[in-house]
Amino acid sequence: MHRMLTAAATLSLALGSAAAAQTSITIGMQLEPPHLDPTSAAAAAIDEVVYANVYEGLTRFGPDGSIHPGLAESWEIADDGLSYTFTLRPGVLFHDGATFTADDVAFTFERILADESTNAQKALYSAIDSVNVIDDRTVEITLERPNGALLFNLAWGDAVIIDPSDVETLQTKPVGTGPFMFSDWVQGDRVELVRNPDYWGEPAPLERATFKFISDPTAAFAAMMAGDIDAFPVYPAPENLAQFESDPRFRVLVGSTEGETILSMNNGVEPFNDIRVRQAVAHAIDRQAVIDGAMFGYGTPIGTHFAPHHPAYVDLTGLSAHDPERAKELLAEAGYPDGFTTTLKLPPPSYARRGGEIIAAQLRAVGIEAEIVNLEWAQWLEEVFRGKDFGLTIVSHTEPLDIGIYARPDYYFQYDDPVMQALNTGLEFMANPEDRNVVLGAMQDRIARQYVVGFLFQLAKTGVANARIEGLWENSPTQANDLTQVRWAE
């Protein structure tokens, strides 16, 4: 009897330990963020760690892309659309113990709009005229012109609220108001978060979360199969998904994203400043071959920079149908009968590296020799995004509803078009969804007919998770791994 009781006690302790272990999770990511401040860089990997987990904004995205209250519990919009008054949540603390007030909101947006700002989406907030502190819990944002997308834009990771006293160390030791606090960053390996015991809202079910960086698809597969990774929300090797689907230990999550994957062309340099050359490149591309070869069939062809699941989407794929002979004719008309040589600079994601090999072969078939240059993410940001030193590149733009980048002449593909800029300005004056959708359709048509870039496909969200994990986002309305509702099933 004594032995039986001892065995039962041992089993009970073992089960208790197993249950306790299920309050933590390890999330796999292919790319490591360059730093952890989403308000000062464009890398999606930053938001994938900290959005909604560590940092919060006045508003936030829900899993279906809808806008929810964040640090603002409510707001009032003036009749002329030029003033938004936000009522802030009471009792909110930053992770360093400082009290969140309207002064922090004012500081955050002054920093975003400063001349020296490195905020990647600074243009989204350019209509802001002033941020006025009414009292600790009330802040008014006034606009120079109406901006019907303001509440949407405030939900971006680029607009999370920060504590002025921590601004110098946010890149390596992020301090926010979210349900998780930063614990550790072992560079080249992982970032660790712990549950915030003083969170103002519903506590996170998980006590700990580790983001593990695994760049190699083969290593990612091995880590999932061994149980070293609990979930890989954006799994880098779609060829393995069928194997995971047949294994009851796992659940495969296939959804949509906001990621328009494009073959960017540098409109500011020859020969891509000639629309005939850009059109030739577009007709040289066989989108479906890229989707099949690089993504194993996961992806939706696009003919413009817009998500097919959005109600304003216009299918313009026919304007850039695969037509190699037409591509050769256009190159000859532009003065390049024998083609030309350019660079194809590729960041690390598999859609870029694998897709780049396929596209280089397709371009070679019409006379364009694209020299592939593989870059690490930090190099790509420095050379391509900031330095504009490229001919061609492939990247997935995962920011939501970001067609306005084509109205920014200083953006990395350097497209300067007064028509597009006028359309974008007009859109900012509109709040009615039906009116906005008409203008969004015109913007899609404009960039498709100008062949600004080669539109490839909408990135599918292909993830793998332990079958017992609940609460992961199936779709990606923004670039995030929101863990606020993630838990292990009993």
Steps between C-alpha positions, in 0.01 A plus 500: 500500500786734589659438158165563327449827686856607421449417132172689496663802663785489249253481211302789645812713525597409144157592368508822700839588354374424149196721557722781629721471195200576279491862617790577266537490124784509250421673171715447193595789271720491191633855533651662806401867544780755460380656828178517704367854445216488243482879488843538339538233230312319225590138578188284542684272743492774765120509509487120484657497847368811674165604341215463754736296720738767630378822338151643452356794308190712540320250275587147393422241234282202577564159340254584220659838425232701679601796719460469878567736790851471637643742751214729403175360640287735285518801270292777349544638147415861421237562233761649265728198546789720615504406866508165683465505880616181672410387850787291633470193719556554873756315708738412218867456591806467284715198575748725684225607742433843348136605468366531146349845433405728214851649516637169371264515202613852420867403527452192280353696210741792535779243465334337197463835323839646593735591215752241617237227535583159352142374528437288190137616470545865591296600194189335648497761775597804293149647527538542878522867588519477877458263794343688788499371857165588658566311822676177601231283339392719210695586186391679184659438162431778252554462127603740226264314268249219551642150512234233478755228577636652823359238740632228266842663482519536878472121528830446315803390697669820390265697729531310828530722806837522671631636828730801439738387776574174315542631148879456491487128582185383319692329223660249736275515809146582391266648760131515421162461667407157358415168667858375460827657614839467338727258685805419289643510149772251410593644164517245224280263698187624683297773671324415826187664643328451837145574606437852633354462851374860500324494162197731484287253301434128492818316603668287236437126547870429437766575759794498259557526127822438309552607140762268349673605177560221248595621153558161337179322384653156562585596856149642545349166398727309736420733790124461449520122473716478814262720699764769556262750337133508601379712209646650184228750395675585171660169412788543250473168310153449348616173345481345849138598572350177361717299738385709797136467391527121517647507852237532778750678725475811282249740358569684173368856483445638150361851476548830325739785568541864406824404326512616139808328361651706221798516268598856580660708225707809570299760308765762574777344289543383141360296343208468744407868463354396162144363529564272199781325685286459812217361288741259333614372839138453606418298186813287544373368834292186531338555840354153534837341430647709783218402737532132410880490502577723797188462714382150403169641382427719804426855387248702297609675177463879513516766231523800730604586854186400686377203703247285309292450816434875533158620372668771287724254313504518120635202303751653256716193439406509130695822448828320569430152368798276424598586140874461426468605135328825598776554756765471228309744276479756781871470575582562136269805493679635808840463332606169654461245219771286657374550853711637786665400826381600846513386863241291681566553871321244717424507874501171696134379488445189291241676280779738395791256470302224327286741300809694395655198330180438303453865402864537397449210257178654366673836444795329332257348250415851371858631506524654847794369702425547870804445720379350828646651816387334823485739794434459869204698630706783649695532175178511298362779717822697467572451127153466349240656729704793626781524244288434187806321357336230287345422166254230603406341831228272635320577824163442658341819631313373804362831625119527475336723237833655401432603139586855607871414471461554124421865572837549672775604252769438762391139557760241408369421148492877426170527312413869459151543355285815562186308403556235765589766754175688426295183536663423833439853626135475398468170683612664823199734486254211484351310789210330318606141420322491163664823386839379622462173310443688173822696546690190613389332177632793295832483685532129430430560132752784478799306633406191297492699176823679589669164566673650801614158621445139402199384703545135596270352764327553832701315760306221666534451872618143536562407859551185705418458868470235765140376472430596862575868454199731474470870421760552226393729217411306186519812282747787529319835484831649609852368549459353847504191719236616746528270806241676715242220461733206438473206736549124519188287491439282806 
